[in-house]
Amino acid sequence: MTDPMTPKDDGRDESRAERMDRNWAELLQELRVLQTGVQLLAGFLLTLPFQTRFETLDDYQTRLYLANVVLAALTTATILLPVSVHRRLFRQGLKSTLVASADTIAKFSLAGVGLLSVGTTSLIFDVTVGRTAGVIAGVGLLAILVLLLVLVPARIRRQARKEESQ
């Protein structure tokens, strides 16, 4: 795994501090995108109990709903964590540590958004079409997300390393 603090020379004429500032700004932008998605899903989930049909949910659907609410709250917390850490470590000369930790936190946040998407999709299909459809939709989306969020980047990384070594 490549250390984000020691990237290869990419032709940029910037100091280490400038690179850390740029990396920090890029991470914050990525977290903003994630935050919007989580806010939309969480907002959707928070409106459900106020719908008349919510009372017809069975125990499985209610547990899945509550798991999604908890996951939305935890994912929101992980997205906010880098900003909180930055506020606490501001002007202490720890930008490299902050950027490295925010990189890891962003990966956990992506996983949380993915799982939240899977859980919400599964719940919606379960309620509207049935349990089997809910499970199939959830497992199908999970497989697609693993492909898109894990396997595609890994393949791109391998391809880039292969091209660099030639």
C-alpha angles and dihedrals in degrees: 000000000000117000107233088213095061107040121169119265103281096181095261117138099219137125122242089257091052091049091050091049091050092046090048092051091049092050092049090052091051091049090051090056091049091047092056092053093048092047091053093049093043091048090052091049093048092056095054099081089058093059118094092229091060090080090063094062115120123227094270092051092047092050091047090049092050091046088054092050091051091046091050091051093047092046090050088052093051091049090052094045098084091053091049092048090047091053091051095045097038114143094002095113094248100120093125091053091045093051093047093049092044089053090056092044091051089055091052089047090053089052090050092051090048093050091045090053091050093048094046093047091048091050094049093048091044093053097041104035108012146273096289092051090048093053093045092048092048095046091043093052091045090054091048092048092049088051094047101036101035114017100039094051090045091052092047090050092050091047092050092049090048091051091047093053093054 
